[in-house]
């Protein structure tokens, strides 16, 4: 992938969970809520603080994160869908 986020932004690949009922019925995409989980594929350098130093990023490439519901910008690169988020929109890291 040839995308490098700037400042305190990250690029994630949205993780689609296959949803199926206990009876084995698959739930169609039109009936599902948008996923709020993704894998971090690129991390920016961090926000520049007033003293000129970079604020360290709390996530790293490979982390699975939960993010705010309507946050970020959707982009498509090489037929893959990604989302660019500000680090402030990341709610948690799933371990």
N, C-alpha and C positions, 0 to 999 in steps of 0.2 A: 504494500500500500504506500502511496506517495502523498501522504497528507500529514502535516505537522501542525498541531494546534499551537496558538500563540498564548502568551501570558498564563492565566489561570484556567485554561480550558482543557478539556479532555475529549477524545473521540472514543465512542463505544460502539460495539456491534450488539444490536438488540438481540436478546435471547428470547426466542419464541418457545413457550411451553406448550406442548401438545396437550390439549384438554380433552378428557374423556370422562364420561359419567361412569358410575359403578356398574351400570348395565352394559357398558361397552360402546355407547353411542358417542361419536366424536362431535364436539361442539364446533360449528362453522365459524370462520373468522369474523363474519358479520355480526355474530352474537357475542363475541368475546370483547372484553375491555382491552385497551392497548396495554402491552407489557410495560413494566416499569423496572425491568432488570436487564443488565447488559454487561458484556465483558469489555474491559478497558483495553484498547488496541494502540493508543498513543496518548502521551501526556505532555502538556506544555511545560515551559521552564518555571512557571510560577509568577505570581504577582510581585511587582517591584514595590517595596515598602518605601516610606519616606526617607529612611536612612540610606537608600540605594541598594540594599541587599534584597535578594529574592526570598519570598516566603516559600518554605518547602511545601511540596504537594503531598497530600495525605494518601493518595492512591498511586498505584504503579501498574504497568502493563501486565495484563493477565488477571487482575482483580475482577471479581464479579460484584457489581454494585447495584443498589436500588437508587432510583432517582425520582425527583418530583414529577407528578403526573403529566403536566403540559409543558415541560421544560425542554430546552434545546432546539436545535435546528436539524431537520432531517436532510441528509445528503446521500446521493447514490454515486458510487465510484466502482468502475469495473463490474457493473451489474450486482454489486453488493450494497446493502443499505446500512448506513451508519447514522449516528446522532452525535452532534457536537454540543457539549454541555459546558457550562461554567462549573467550577468545582463547588460553588455554593449550592448548586442544585442536586448534588450527590447527598443522599440521606444516610446511607450506611454501606459498609463493605460486608458481603456475605462470606463467611469463613467455613 
